Amino acid sequence: MPFLDLDDISIHYIVEGDSGPAIVWIPGGDAIAESYRPMMKKLHGFRNISLDPCGAGETCTTRPAPWTIEQMADDVAALIRKECDGPVVATGISMGALITQMLAIRHPDLIRCGIPMGTTADVTGFVRDWMIAEVEFRRQGFKMTKEFAITHYGGFLYSADILGDDEQWARIYKYMDATYSERDDSDFINQWQACIDYDITRELPHCDVPLHVIAFDADLQTPPARGRRVADLAKNSTFNLLPGGHIASKNISIDAATDLIAGFSRKAYGLPEG
């Protein structure tokens, strides 16, 4: 179980694949490295690396609040320097997408291309109001029951076709239970506040790293218009729209997202199309 020990954080990470060009997978808020394992296993010929971000999983930190996405991008940069030989492809969803974009801005020498999924350039409107409500609920000392947390976040993460499928919901329930039923409130607040404070609208037009934005058409947490805005603002970008909610859980969505990531990665490394 490898760890990267820095001044104020000990980062737990995993590696899938012994050799090949590297893809670094950055989890969203509340999620951990293992959440990417199914997608990483599909990408043969690549060395896949992921981490538990600050505030989740086995990663431990003494970092005082408020946390920032800049700090989390620097954490990933340190991991890339330790584990990778040269610039890599970086991809992430939700908070992981924000970190991916910040990594491209702060550490362009380490990134061949970024593939942010379910993303935004800043947090405004409904998304901001919802996230502030979630944080303030916890700051006032309230706590969701296990059942409430599972169904509440299930509704925000998954599209209606998933939620209407009892077999799919039974599978998702186990993931939601593991992720949210015992979530530490202080870590939740610190991660989500970092996202609320995020704004790279001024930096994106000057970012030289190619960004391949992936949005999902039924995403409630980050509606696809927000991803479109990232692509419009970025200096060098593409916009890709797939079916699905904030987490692309139907097999067709997982496969489509994985295929896009594989294609963009091969292009970034100058490899033939698979």
N, C-alpha and C positions, 0 to 999 in steps of 0.2 A: 504494500500500500504506500506509494510514493507521496512525499510531501515536499513542498518548496517553502523553506523558512526565510521570511524577510523580517524587517525590523518590528513591525506591528501586526504581522499576520503569518499564519502557517497554512499554506494552501494545499488541500488534498486534490490530487488529479489522477486521471486514468489514461492509459495508452492502449489503443486497439490497432494492432498491426505492427510488425517489427521493422518494416522498411517502407521506402517509397516517399514521395513528396508529402509534406505535412498539411493537414487541415486541422485547424483549431476550432472546436465547437464550444460556444459560450452560452450557458444556460440562462433562462429568464429568471425573474424574481421568484423566490420560493423553490425553484427547481435545483437539481444537482446534476453532476456529470453523467450519472447512470441513465438519466432520462434520454440521452442521445444515443445510447448503446445500439438500439435497433437500427437507426439510420447509419451509424458508423460501420456496422457489420455488413451493410450493403455495398460499401465503397471499397472493394478489393483493389489492392495495388497502391493504396494510400496509407500513410501513417496518421492515424486519427488520435487527437489529444483533446481531452476535455477536463474541466475543473469544477469543483464546488465553489461557487463565487462567495465573496464576503457575505456572511449572514446566512449560510445554508450548508447542510450536510456536515462533513467532517472538517471543513475549514474552520479554524479558530482565529479570533482577532481580538486585540486590545485597542483597536482603533476607536478614538472618541467620535461621537456624533457632533455635527452631521457628516455622514459619509457622502462621497461624491462619485459620480460616474468616472471622473478623471482618475480617481484613485483606483477604481476597479480596472480601468484600461491599463494603468501602470502595472497592476498585478499580473494581468495577462501578458503584458510585454516582458516582464521578468521571467515568466514561465517559457515564453517563446525563446528568449535568449538562453535559457538553461537547456531546453529540450530539442531545439531546432537549429539546423545549419542553414542560415539564410532566411529570406522573407517567405512567409507562408500565406495560405488562404485562411481567412477568418470568417466564421459564420455564427450567427446567434439569433435567437428569437426574443421578442419583448425586451426586458431589461438587457438581455444578451445582445440584442440588436443595437441598443443604444451604446453598449460597451464596444461593439464591433465598429460602429461609426466613429466613436471617440478614439479608438485605437488607430484608425486610419488617419485621423487628424493629428494626434499627438506623436504617433510613432510610424510615420509613413515608410520608413526604411525597413520595417519589419513585415509589411503587408503587401502582397502581390495584388490581392483584391479582397474586398469585403462583401459578404452576402448577408445583409440584414433582413430578417423576416418579421412581419407584424410590428412595424416600426413607426417612428415619428421623428420629426426634427425638433419639436418642442412639445410641451404638454399644455394644451389649452382646451377651452370649451368643455364639453361633456366629460372627456377623458380626465381633465384636470379636476373638475368638480367631484367626480366619482372617486378618484384616488385620494383627494383631500378628505372626503367623507370617511373612507376606509381608515385612514391614519388617525383622524380625530376621534373616531369611534373607540379605538384602542387607547389613545392618550387619555380619554376620559374614564378608563378603567373597565370598559365593557368587554365581554369575551363571547364569541359565538360558540354554541354547542357544536359537537362533532357533526351531527346531522345537518345543522344549518350551514356550517362551513362547506361541507361536501356539496350540497345542492346549490348553494349560492355561487361558489366559484365554478362549479360545473356549468351553470348557466352562462357565465361570462366567458368560459374557455371554449366551449363546444357549440357547434352549429345545430340547428333544429333537427336535421336528419339523423344526427348522432344521438341526440337526447330522446328521439322518438323510437330508437331501436333498443329494446330491453336487453338483448344480449350484449350490445356494445356498452350500454350503461352499466351493466354488472361488472364488466371489465374495467371501465373507467372509475367506478366507485372505489375499487381497491387502490388505484393510483391517487385519487383525490384524498382518500383516507390517510394514506402514508404521507402525503404532502401537506395537508392543511389541518387535520384534526388536532395535532399537537404543536402547531406552529408557534414559535417563540415570538411574543408580541414586540419586544424591543428590536429583534432582528428584522421583523416584518416592517416596522415603522422606519427603521434606518434605510432599508433597501428602497421602499416605496417613496420616501422623502427625497432620496437621491434622484429618482426618476421624475418626481414633480419639479425639481429644481433644474432639470436638464433643458438646455437650449443651445443648439449648434447652428441656428439659422444663418449667423454671420460667417461661420467657418466653412460650411459646406461648399459655397461657390469657389473656394480657394483650395479645396482638397484634391490633390492630384491622383490619389488612389482610386481605381475603378470601383464603383459600388453597384452591385446587382441587387436591387430591391425586390423582395418577394412579398406580396400582400395576398390576403385571403378574402374572398368576396363576402363572407358572412361573419367577419371579425368584428365583435362588439367592443373589445378592449381597445384595439387600434384599427378603426375603420380604414378601408383601403385608400381613401382619399388622403390619409395622413402619410402613407407610404408613397403615394404619388407625389406628394409635396417634397419629400426627401429627394426623390429622383429628379424632380424639376429644379430643385435648388442646387443639387450636386453638380460639380464641374464635369464629371465623367461617369455616367450612370446608365442603367437600363431599368425598366419597370416591368415586373412580371406578376400577373394576377392569376391565382389558382383558386379552385373551390375549397371551402372549408371555413371553420371558425378560427379563433385565435391559436388554437392548437390544431394542426391538420391531422386529424386522427383517423379518418377513413383511409383505407389502404391506398385508394387512388390518389389521395392528397399527399400521403407520406411518400409514395413512390414518385409522384410528380415533383415534389420538392427535392427529394434526394437526387433524382435525375438532373434537375437544374443545377444543384450544387456540384454534382459530379462533372457536368458539362462546363460550368464556369471554371472549376478547378483545373480541369485538363487544359483549357484554353490559357489560363493564367500561367501554367507550367510549360506551355508549348508542347503538350502531349497530343497524340492523334485522338480523334473522337472515338469513344468506345461504343 
